[in-house]
Amino acid sequence: MREPASVMQQAVLSLLILLAGLPALDANDPEDENSPFYYDWHSLRVGGLICAGILCAMGIIILMSGKCKCKFGQKSR
């Protein structure tokens, strides 16, 4: 027999998973393209990848340029 706290935790977790998954079922209805919540997921994904690539390249350029002086051998005061 399970403890009541364990059963309650499992019930709450199941409810949270159900509530989190419900909006995803009706999120991108292809019939209602005029809805303010209709997203072009492909363009959003491509834009995010381009932004991530630019930020990654900028980070590598800054680290390789020598402007960032990282000193690992110093002792803290």
C-alpha positions in Angstrom: 0.0 0.0 0.0 1.3 3.5 -0.9 1.6 6.3 1.5 -1.0 9.1 1.1 1.7 11.7 0.4 3.1 9.6 -2.5 -0.3 9.2 -4.0 -1.0 12.9 -3.6 2.3 13.9 -5.3 1.6 11.5 -8.2 -1.9 13.0 -8.6 -0.6 16.6 -8.6 2.2 15.8 -11.0 -0.3 14.1 -13.4 -2.6 17.1 -13.2 0.3 19.5 -13.9 1.4 17.5 -16.9 -2.2 17.4 -18.2 -2.6 21.2 -17.8 0.8 21.9 -19.4 0.0 19.7 -22.4 -3.5 21.0 -23.2 -2.6 24.3 -24.8 -0.1 22.5 -27.1 -2.9 20.5 -28.6 -4.7 23.5 -30.0 -1.8 25.9 -30.3 -1.4 26.0 -34.1 -4.8 25.6 -35.7 -4.0 25.8 -39.5 -7.6 26.9 -40.3 -7.4 30.1 -38.2 -4.4 32.0 -39.7 -5.9 35.4 -38.7 -5.7 34.5 -35.0 -3.2 36.6 -33.0 -1.8 33.4 -31.6 -1.0 31.8 -34.9 2.8 31.5 -35.4 4.9 30.7 -38.4 7.1 28.1 -36.5 9.5 27.6 -39.3 10.4 31.3 -39.6 10.6 31.6 -35.8 13.0 28.6 -35.6 15.2 29.9 -38.5 15.4 33.4 -36.9 16.3 31.9 -33.6 19.1 29.8 -35.1 20.5 32.8 -37.0 20.4 34.9 -33.8 22.1 32.1 -31.8 24.8 31.7 -34.5 25.6 35.4 -34.6 25.8 35.6 -30.8 28.1 32.5 -30.7 30.4 33.9 -33.4 30.6 37.2 -31.5 31.5 35.4 -28.3 34.3 33.5 -30.0 35.6 36.6 -31.7 35.7 38.5 -28.4 37.4 35.6 -26.6 40.0 35.3 -29.4 40.7 39.0 -29.8 42.6 39.3 -26.6 40.4 42.1 -25.1 39.1 39.7 -22.5 41.9 39.1 -20.0 41.0 36.0 -18.0 43.5 35.2 -15.3 43.1 31.8 -13.8 46.3 31.6 -11.9 45.7 34.5 -9.5 45.0 33.9 -5.8 42.0 35.7 -4.3 42.8 38.2 -1.6 
